[in-house]
């Protein structure tokens, strides 16, 4: 159960980053090494646990994760953002989940979707953005044909199979992570706001045949979850990025790998419903600026899908 903790950061998480470093050092299974991948041009943070070392890389949510990890000498890697807290047995729980379920990848459930109130759950379902599943003892998170995901509403403190997951914390073998060639998805870093990289990463793992699991009730926390809401300008960028991401994700990961013509047709109906619903809601609310942002995002996404840079990307084939 030897592992290296790797952290991506811009060096600005402050107290949250210190809590993460301290929690790593308090683990029942401490890391062999802590390697921090910091964006070029950013100063090394003052927070420290005395064990970490820094490596400068290009800036970007994908660029700072889609790395060869030549510095890592252990078989297992604990991937972290810079704002995650782990209870003293957090890593031990992750390794146990891997061993007990013969899994390849495990991530704690960091976002409490199951606690979503019924009204919010209903609105999300009608919009096609996400859907709650009940009485499912097998799956945690599943990817939908709208580019959204469904989640387990009645999971209990279990370990369940998943097609998507939370990216701020997960345990995976180095060779398995390199297998998905995550650097092929660097197009994500060009969006107006970083969104969707976790879903693409885990879905590529799933499609490549890796056994991906979600660990519930671990006590591992994402300290910044929901902390950036309320900024209207940022929310506008999120809306644009979301529509751009879903259009490209749908084409690359839902439509292109599908060979069954009926399933391809149904997929097009699903994504068409999602975009039509979102546009209609914005129009009825009189949100002209948001409507324009959504249309512009789809236009830019369609332009990207026609470029050689996209068409030459290797096809993501299902190996499951």
Secondary structure as UniProt FT lines:
FT   STRAND          3..9
FT   HELIX           15..25
FT   STRAND          33..39
FT   TURN            40..41
FT   STRAND          52..57
FT   TURN            61..65
FT   TURN            70..71
FT   STRAND          76..80
FT   STRAND          84..85
FT   TURN            88..89
FT   HELIX           90..101
FT   STRAND          105..108
FT   HELIX           113..115
FT   HELIX           118..127
FT   STRAND          130..133
FT   STRAND          141..143
FT   TURN            145..146
FT   STRAND          149..152
FT   TURN            153..154
FT   STRAND          159..161
FT   TURN            167..168
FT   STRAND          169..173
FT   HELIX           174..179
FT   HELIX           182..190
FT   HELIX           197..207
FT   TURN            208..209
FT   STRAND          212..215
FT   STRAND          221..222
FT   TURN            223..230
FT   HELIX           232..249
FT   HELIX           250..255
FT   TURN            256..257
FT   HELIX           261..284
FT   TURN            285..286
FT   HELIX           288..306
FT   HELIX           308..311
//
